[in-house]
Amino acid sequence: MVKMIDITGQRFGRLVAIKMDNSRRPSKSTRAYWLFQCDCGKETIASGADVRAGKIKSCGCLHDEMASKRLYKHGMSSTKLCYVYESMKQRCLNSHCKDYKNYGGRGITICSDWKNNSRSFFNWAITNGYSDGLSIDRINVNGNYEPTNCRWTTAKVQANNRRPRKCYISKNIRSDNKSGIRGISFDKSKNKWVASMRFNHQQVLRRTFDTKQEAVQERQRFEKKYLAYV
């Protein structure tokens, strides 16, 4: 029979042994497992032999920190994650950014920990599932960029979480508009009502109708199609 080595109270890297705890020991293993307190505040259960041999030095936080440091050291400034970080700051803090009106202009900001410390954001990203192909998404679309309100998702999930755009059918009417409704005009030469709309600098709608109501309905249909989300 192998004699148990009592390591209660001993430190190994960031771990301090609290007590033996075999609740998570593999069924075929004969090793003693221990409950450890990590310097980061978390508790973890691991093989006493692996910890004594230096194979395990923390609850996992050390590995995450080292990964973050390697990423930062080896060209973080040119990575997609850095682009995500800088784009987030531009949307929320730069009033000249084209997307500012939908973010900073609505009062959405970045928590001080991320805003003042890019390393803190990179650490959070790496430890919370970041990988190429994923985008940062705010769970509450009206909330700020902060750890409790952000996640990494696919483009599809993010699209489903976008903020519905308000209808523009009766807003921002041009001064020369005679119909009183945006995108609706009357062509005297043809004696027809015209429904028109531009999106991303391109004409996506221009049709004529016998009645004003028909023109308005068509304009509304195209607004729902093109302006459904911000």
Buried (B, 14 or more C-beta within 10 A) or exposed (E): EEEEEEBEEBEBBBBBBBEBBEEEBEEEEEBBBBBBBBBBEEEBBBBBBBBBEEEBBBBBBBBBBEBBBEBBEEEBEEBEBBEBBEEBBBBBBEEEBEBBEBBBEBEBBBBEEBBEEBEBBBBBBBBEEBEEEBBBBBEEBEEBBBBEBBBBBEEEEBEEBEEEBEEBBEEEBEEEEEBEBBBBBBEEEEEBBBBBBEEEEEEEBEBBBEEBEBBBEBBBEBBEEBBEEB
